[in-house]
Amino acid sequence: MKGENSVLFYNERGIDQALKGDIDFESIRKEAADHAKGRYEKAMEIIGGYPENLSWDDVMESFSNIDMAKEWYWDQPRCKVWKEKEKSYGKDWPFGWSDSPDDYLIPYDEYIQNSRDSAFITFAVLKDGRWHEKGKMGVL
C-alpha cells in the first residue's frame, strides 16, 4: 500500500501504514481523551487535596545543583505524596515512569485537549512523492 497518499502510524498494535482517508482520526482522539480523563481523575484522587507544587522547570531555575533541586522538588507536599503512593501501588501504579505531579498543574479541560491534540503523531509522511521527517531515525 505504498503511495503518495499513505501515512505511517504507530498504535498499540505496532507500526503500520494507511491511506490518510482511511484513518479514523476522531476515534483516535476520542480514545485519547477518554484515557486522559481517567488519568486526570486518578491523579486528583492522589494529589488533588494538596497545594500545587512548583514545576520541575521552576525548581531547576533556582538551584545550581541538580541533587539539591531533586530533593527540594520531591519534598513538596504534592510531590511527596505522589512518590509515597507510587511506592505503595508498586507494579500497579497507574502512571508511567515519566509522569509527575507537573502533568496536573493545568486545568482538567486543557489536559484533555492536550491529549486529544497529541493522540496522533507520525515520525514522517510521504506527500507529493517526497518523504518529510523531522529528524533522522537511528542517525547519531
VOGU-3710 file (C-alpha; in Angstrom, 3 decimals, decimal comma):
1> mkgensvlfy> 0,000/0,000/0,000  2,869/2,378/-0,639  1,918/5,572/-2,343  1,727/9,295/-2,254  -1,443/9,351/-0,166  -0,403/6,932/2,573  0,835/7,695/6,050  2,761/5,566/8,504  1,495/5,476/12,052  2,137/3,724/15,345
11> nergidqalk> -0,529/2,424/17,658  -0,721/-0,219/20,353  -0,685/-2,868/17,648  2,601/-1,645/16,145  3,804/0,331/13,170  1,545/0,340/10,166  0,680/2,349/7,104  -2,618/3,510/5,677  -4,189/5,982/3,369  -4,883/9,187/5,252
21> gdidfesirk> -8,562/8,962/4,305  -8,793/5,515/5,895  -7,677/6,660/9,347  -10,425/7,470/11,826  -8,671/10,416/13,453  -11,712/11,392/15,521  -11,961/7,944/17,130  -8,238/8,038/17,930  -8,629/11,486/19,503  -11,743/10,424/21,458
31> eaadhakgry> -9,971/7,342/22,815  -7,043/9,517/23,937  -9,422/11,964/25,627  -11,267/9,175/27,428  -7,973/7,726/28,650  -6,796/11,186/29,760  -9,989/11,785/31,738  -9,369/8,656/33,787  -5,717/9,537/34,359  -6,512/13,089/35,463
41> ekameiiggy> -9,260/11,928/37,811  -6,961/9,289/39,345  -4,181/11,844/39,754  -6,556/14,210/41,521  -7,605/11,395/43,883  -3,944/11,151/44,868  -2,701/14,769/44,832  -5,794/16,940/44,493  -6,016/17,753/48,196  -2,511/19,209/48,332
51> penlswddvm> -1,263/22,664/47,326  0,054/22,891/43,774  3,749/22,182/43,511  6,330/24,314/41,783  7,159/22,681/38,474  10,452/20,898/37,937  11,492/23,601/35,458  10,828/26,349/38,015  12,725/24,468/40,711  15,687/23,876/38,390
61> esfsnidmak> 15,969/27,629/37,745  16,527/28,147/41,476  19,251/25,563/42,009  22,681/25,099/40,513  22,970/21,597/41,995  20,623/19,015/40,449  20,674/16,777/43,542  19,535/19,669/45,722  16,857/20,539/43,161  15,564/16,937/43,148
71> ewywdqprck> 15,456/16,843/46,926  13,603/20,164/47,128  11,191/19,247/44,322  10,224/15,869/45,765  9,893/17,339/49,275  6,907/19,479/48,219  3,712/18,015/49,755  2,070/17,183/46,430  5,230/15,584/45,065  5,927/13,747/48,295
81> vwkekeksyg> 2,501/12,087/48,338  2,921/11,203/44,631  6,143/9,300/45,412  4,640/7,654/48,507  1,632/6,419/46,532  3,866/5,244/43,691  5,757/3,055/46,168  2,606/1,724/47,803  0,996/0,849/44,449  4,130/-0,934/43,254
91> kdwpfgwsds> 3,677/-2,503/39,833  0,010/-1,429/39,809  0,944/2,270/39,675  -1,471/3,701/37,082  1,021/6,218/35,680  4,148/5,914/33,570  7,787/6,370/34,547  7,886/9,878/33,059  4,667/11,102/34,682  4,855/13,536/37,580
101> pddylipyde> 2,646/15,951/39,505  3,741/18,605/36,978  1,466/16,967/34,408  -1,520/18,014/36,505  -0,658/21,676/37,043  -3,025/22,551/34,210  -6,833/22,567/34,311  -8,753/19,386/33,500  -10,110/20,673/30,163  -6,660/21,741/28,991
111> yiqnsrdsaf> -5,177/18,356/29,953  -7,889/16,546/27,982  -7,444/18,818/24,957  -3,668/18,321/25,011  -4,231/14,558/24,966  -6,632/14,860/22,045  -4,193/17,083/20,168  -1,257/14,722/20,625  -3,163/11,484/20,029  -1,845/11,056/16,518
121> itfavlkdgr> 1,769/11,881/15,845  3,799/10,474/13,000  7,529/10,338/12,544  7,278/11,063/8,839  4,841/11,481/5,976  5,017/10,948/2,267  3,461/13,919/0,462  3,576/14,692/-3,237  6,082/11,878/-3,692  8,509/13,378/-1,144
131> whekgkmgvl> 9,413/11,979/2,252  9,127/14,537/5,086  10,579/13,860/8,530  11,629/15,988/11,480  14,877/14,132/12,143  16,848/11,112/11,063  15,829/7,886/12,739  18,790/5,897/14,007  21,343/8,517/12,976  23,623/9,966/15,609
//
